Amino acid sequence: MNPVIELEVESAPVASRLNWPRRLQVVTDMMREMSLQTDPQAMVRTYSERVHRLVPSDRLVTVSRRGLSYPQYRITRSSLWTEAINPWKEPHRLPLLSGGLLAEMIYSNEPRIIDHLELAEDDPGLEYLAGQRSLIAMPLFDQGESLNMVVLTREREAAFDREQFPEMVWMSGLFGRATHNLVLNGEIKQAYNELDRELKVVAEIQRSLLPVELPKVPRLQLASYYQASARAGGDYYDFFPLPDGRWGILLADVSGHGTPAAVVMAILHSIVHNYGGSDLHPEQLIQFVNERLYRHFTARYPSFATAFYGIFCPKTLTLEYSLAGHHPPRLKRCSDGRLLLLDQAEGFPLGVEPDGEFTRGQMTLTPGDQVIFYTDGITEAMNPAGEMFGVERLDVALENCHLTADGLIRKVVEDVQLFTQGRTLQDDCTLLVSIVTDA
């Protein structure tokens, strides 16, 4: 037995309507107020109040079949409820029903207008539709399916204007999309905030792997600068006390930036700090890190890192070093103004080839020498015109031999910031400056 009786009434009474200027004002005010809403629940309330002025009704009920299968559905709103329920935050409070007229309408994916409404006594939706004699049902589509539906009813028959019905379906559909987008926007914002909190933790962990303060290295005045292009970065520098008063100096730059680079940076940190041959040569540490990075990570997850590792001896002022695809540090001889490069021991980046061979270079330093270690975030910083800062501008920034190590850092950073004109960093930036002292 079909519980629904629909009558095609040619001269159906037209519901009382405002004249068109007043209707236009109601719609304009409604759209303006809705555009100010950030809470879906408040927007629904605003929309319902305004629509009631355009299309008077005795009851409202909204249903949803999102996440359900025929013939199940949930009641998400009802004008009979004395307490408002937020369907997005309190889904457990929504009545779950099965079958009947409401199920038939929402699963039909079509709008409905019923001029003479009669329900079977066992219809699950009777509680919400009892005593009502006419009805309009407006589907709210998502991915082509009527996952939600707005139902308005009146206590008298043929109370809804059929000529007005298409615009009501249209307006309700647009409202449904707007509300859904607002819900999605809130979910995206929440997800972003949660992700941002996680990234802050990753950044804190990554920064904790860098030296808390620079060591006191005899015969060297040290200063450092570090700036990640994102929350966390892949640049890594470290210092290691070695036998006979020597010091190891490491600078590495993981490919890419952000969290993936920070993960590889943490792996590098772990490998380096598990190296047992503290009295060996620089190229041996580089080989050790390269082989283990490849075996445990980059063989399966393509990535690489460039690196410089040097061993400074304060007694002899010698610097032994090895390079793995990294920019050679720049050596400024303030005694005669010469600019030299520590480029005698270049090799492939770490993690590219497990059996790569690395060599060793050596430089004897003199008091007043400036040694500048940097990652390519410094030299490849771009201005709005797309030009890179480059090594020439870096050298100009380092011209003043009377500056301290901290002063040289400030000069380079100021020059980079002036050059980029506030443009967002595209890569992590690290700068280490060491000045050889007399004692």
Order of alpha helices (4+ residues) and beta strands (2+ residues): alpha-alpha-beta-beta-beta-alpha-beta-alpha-beta-beta-alpha-beta-beta-beta-alpha-alpha-beta-beta-beta-beta-beta-beta-alpha-alpha-alpha-beta
